[in-house]
């Protein structure tokens, strides 16, 4: 029941971001979509491995997954956001 709930929440959040961006007049480039999809996939992979490590009672593995895959996923999610924000702020 955990992953279907995460996917529904993720789909609603992405849809809401798209509608908000379209209402603000922001455009999304192809490379921003690719970076965003890679960031979301890496973030989901990180969440899955964190949950598995907690279930196996290995707290050191949780910290390693956060460092190795969690931080890069946040960076991959931030790059498109910053690009869209900078392009949008230069118009006004």
N, C-alpha and C positions, 0 to 999 in steps of 0.2 A: 504494500500500500504506500510505501514511502516514495518510490520513483514515479509512479503515475501522478501523485500529488505534486511533486517537484516539476514534472513536465507541464502540467496544467498551469501552474503558477508562472513558469518560465514563458510559456506561450502567451499568456495574458500580459505579462510584463513587456515582452517584445512588441506585441500588438499595440499596447498603450504608448510605447516609445515611438513607434512608427506614426501613429496618429498625431501625437504631440509634435513630432518633427515636421510632418506635412502641414499642420496648422501654423507652425512658426515659419514655414517657407524654407526649411532646411533641405539640402539635397545630400544623398548618400552615394558615395563612389563605390565601385566594385571592390577595390582593395580594402575599403573600410568594412564592407560586408564580410569579406574573406577573413580579415583579422578578427572581426566580431564572432564569427562562427567558430574559428579556431580557439578563441578565448573562452567561449561558452563550453565547447567540448572539453577543453582542458580543465575548466572549473568543475564540470560535472564529474570528470575522471578523478579530480582531487577529492570532491565530496564523497564519492563512492569508496575511495581508498581510505579516507579518514574514518568513515563509518565501519569499514571492515577491520581496520586496525583497532578501533575501540572495542569491537565485538570480540576480537582475539586477545584483548587486554595487552596491547603492545604500545604503550604511550610514546616511546621514542620514535617509532615508525610514523606516528601521527605528525610529530614535529618535522621529521624529514620530508614527508609528503607536502606539508605546508611550505617548507622552504624550497623544495625542488620543483613542484608543480603548481602550488597555490600562488606564489608571488608572480611567476611568469604569466599565469592566467589573468591576474589582475592587471598586469602591464598590457597584455594583449587586448583586454577589454577597455583600457584607458586610452590607448592610442587612437582608435576611431572616434571615441567620444571627444577627445581634445581637438582632433582634426575638424570634425563637424562644428564644434563650438567656435573654433577660430575662424572658419569660413563664414559662419553665421554672424559673428560679431564684427567682421570687416564690412558687412553690407550696411550696417546701421550707422 
